[in-house]
Amino acid sequence: MNLLSLLALAAGGAIAIQAAMNAKLGLLVKNVLLGSSIAFFIACLSSLLVIAFTASQLPRLDDIRAVPLYLWFTGGMLAAFGVGTFYYLIPKLGVGAMMSYALAGQIIMANIISHFGWFNLPQKTIDIKLSIGILLFIAGIILINGGFSHGNR
């Protein structure tokens, strides 16, 4: 396992921790969307602070104008939906179940995106080996969550 793989594992762990903490924040402020908004606000401030201290250059106006309109809005809206749904479901399903289902959704969609090379990202065709791996992964998620009949916890 290389350094990038370890960094990806650490990022996944951080997402699980922040999701649990921010779900609790949403419960304490009695509004999941407010908890999500607070988390996004702090994330934005943190990102801007890191940019202020590390960016060697900022994008030029031409670079900003070249970004398709849908990229300015759709990613943020999907993030708000995904994160808000995480914070809503974690108190109902538990962190482990919620994150495992979410991870399954991410793996499936990531492989579809890679298969078609959407957004001009590297393309990796879904072949039989990858399909078997995805099916085994999904079977693992089902087993982790107690099969098909675990219901609400």
Contacts in CASP RR format, 6 or more apart in sequence:
PFRMAT RR
TARGET T0000
AUTHOR 0000-0000-0000
METHOD contacts of the structure
MODEL  1
MNLLSLLALAAGGAIAIQAAMNAKLGLLVKNVLLGSSIAFFIACLSSLLV
IAFTASQLPRLDDIRAVPLYLWFTGGMLAAFGVGTFYYLIPKLGVGAMMS
YALAGQIIMANIISHFGWFNLPQKTIDIKLSIGILLFIAGIILINGGFSH
GNR
15 99 0 8 1.000
16 95 0 8 1.000
16 96 0 8 1.000
16 99 0 8 1.000
18 39 0 8 1.000
19 83 0 8 1.000
19 86 0 8 1.000
19 87 0 8 1.000
19 90 0 8 1.000
19 95 0 8 1.000
19 98 0 8 1.000
19 99 0 8 1.000
20 90 0 8 1.000
20 95 0 8 1.000
22 35 0 8 1.000
22 36 0 8 1.000
22 38 0 8 1.000
22 39 0 8 1.000
22 83 0 8 1.000
22 86 0 8 1.000
22 87 0 8 1.000
23 32 0 8 1.000
23 86 0 8 1.000
23 87 0 8 1.000
23 88 0 8 1.000
23 90 0 8 1.000
23 91 0 8 1.000
23 95 0 8 1.000
24 91 0 8 1.000
25 35 0 8 1.000
25 38 0 8 1.000
25 39 0 8 1.000
25 87 0 8 1.000
26 32 0 8 1.000
26 34 0 8 1.000
26 35 0 8 1.000
26 36 0 8 1.000
26 87 0 8 1.000
27 91 0 8 1.000
29 35 0 8 1.000
29 38 0 8 1.000
32 84 0 8 1.000
32 87 0 8 1.000
32 88 0 8 1.000
33 84 0 8 1.000
35 87 0 8 1.000
36 80 0 8 1.000
36 83 0 8 1.000
36 84 0 8 1.000
36 87 0 8 1.000
39 83 0 8 1.000
40 79 0 8 1.000
40 80 0 8 1.000
40 83 0 8 1.000
86 98 0 8 1.000
86 102 0 8 1.000
89 98 0 8 1.000
90 98 0 8 1.000
92 152 0 8 1.000
92 153 0 8 1.000
93 101 0 8 1.000
93 152 0 8 1.000
93 153 0 8 1.000
94 153 0 8 1.000
96 144 0 8 1.000
97 144 0 8 1.000
97 145 0 8 1.000
97 150 0 8 1.000
97 153 0 8 1.000
100 141 0 8 1.000
100 144 0 8 1.000
100 145 0 8 1.000
101 141 0 8 1.000
101 145 0 8 1.000
103 141 0 8 1.000
104 137 0 8 1.000
104 138 0 8 1.000
104 141 0 8 1.000
107 134 0 8 1.000
107 137 0 8 1.000
108 134 0 8 1.000
108 138 0 8 1.000
111 124 0 8 1.000
111 126 0 8 1.000
111 130 0 8 1.000
111 134 0 8 1.000
112 126 0 8 1.000
113 119 0 8 1.000
113 121 0 8 1.000
114 121 0 8 1.000
114 122 0 8 1.000
114 123 0 8 1.000
114 124 0 8 1.000
114 126 0 8 1.000
115 123 0 8 1.000
115 124 0 8 1.000
115 125 0 8 1.000
115 126 0 8 1.000
116 123 0 8 1.000
117 123 0 8 1.000
124 130 0 8 1.000
126 134 0 8 1.000
142 148 0 8 1.000
END
